[in-house]
Amino acid sequence: MTDKLIKAVSTNGKFRVYVIDATQTVAEAQQRHDTWTNSTAALGRTMIGSILIATSALKEDELMTTRIVGDGPAGAIVVDADAKGNTKGYIQNPHVSLPLNDKHHIDVRGAVGTAGSLSVTKDLHLKEPFTGQTPIVSGEIGEDFAYYLAKSEQIPSAVGVSVFVQPNETVGKAGGFLIQTMPGATDKDITQIENNLKIIPNISELMNEGLSVEEIMDKLMNGIEVKVLDQISVQFKCDCSKEKFSKSLATLQDKELQAMIDENQGAEAVCKFCNNKYQFSADDLAQIIAEKNS
């Protein structure tokens, strides 16, 4: 069963809304990186926010990279996402486990930190990729994405990202929403959305109660009629390959490659995003050297 994201627009044209169930996607990231509770929540929230923005802002073949670099123990978080619902990501320190915060929730702020930056780089197939950067304002990630959208892209937005981690470190539920305000929205319209958000529980709590993404959207937009425009599958997907790592190895100096042959009789390459490992024998490395010099 794959995860899914639904896109909708209010029939009055004043809001765009996206709701995502990313449980399997975040679970795969947790398994691949062996993340502990706080790292799982921080990486999962970043993946959810990245997919929401990517599917709202990118065209078919464009790519977006989110980097969150805070002063907390989790270190840097890097996530790629595209318009098709594909994502991959990693966290610098996967083994962060802290006590619950004063609201008895996972302390994501404690893991991420409260000083640092959130940057979004979009590869739009132009000469140079576009990068927008804003300071971390919360460390809870959802508010940081909302601040980025408001300041860097001038799109007033509400962003909710939520990951429920089981006591055995596995992912129970993971999901989120993005509501974007369109130019025609009045203060009264916005207040209605704000009031809905004040009383709605965390998305993962609603998912634990068995609500579907459609039912969650109805709660978010209570009192505002919406029309679903599209539904897309969401999945963890990495495009690494032995061929790509061969090209990376070919950028090293011959003496560095020769040292790998002499000292280790080969090399192992590990993908940061998915933890897949690729073995290069002494013959493989010798062939890379030969092709470089042919």
Buried (B, 14 or more C-beta within 10 A) or exposed (E): EEBBBBBBBBEEEBBBBBBBBBBBBBBBBBBBBEBBBBBBBBBBBBBBBBBBBBBBBBEEEBBBBBBBBBEBBBBEBBBBBBBBBBBBBBBBBBBBBBEEEEEEBBBBBBBBBBEBBBBBBBBBEEEEBEEBBBEBBBBBBBBBBBBBBBBBBEBBBBBBBBBBBEEEBEBBBBBBBBBBBBEEBEEEBBEBBEEBBEEBEBBBEBBEEEBBBEBBBBBBBEEBEBEBEEEBEBBBBBEBEEEEBBEEBEEBEEEEBBBBBEEEEBBEBEBEBBBBEBEBEBEBBBEBBEEBEE
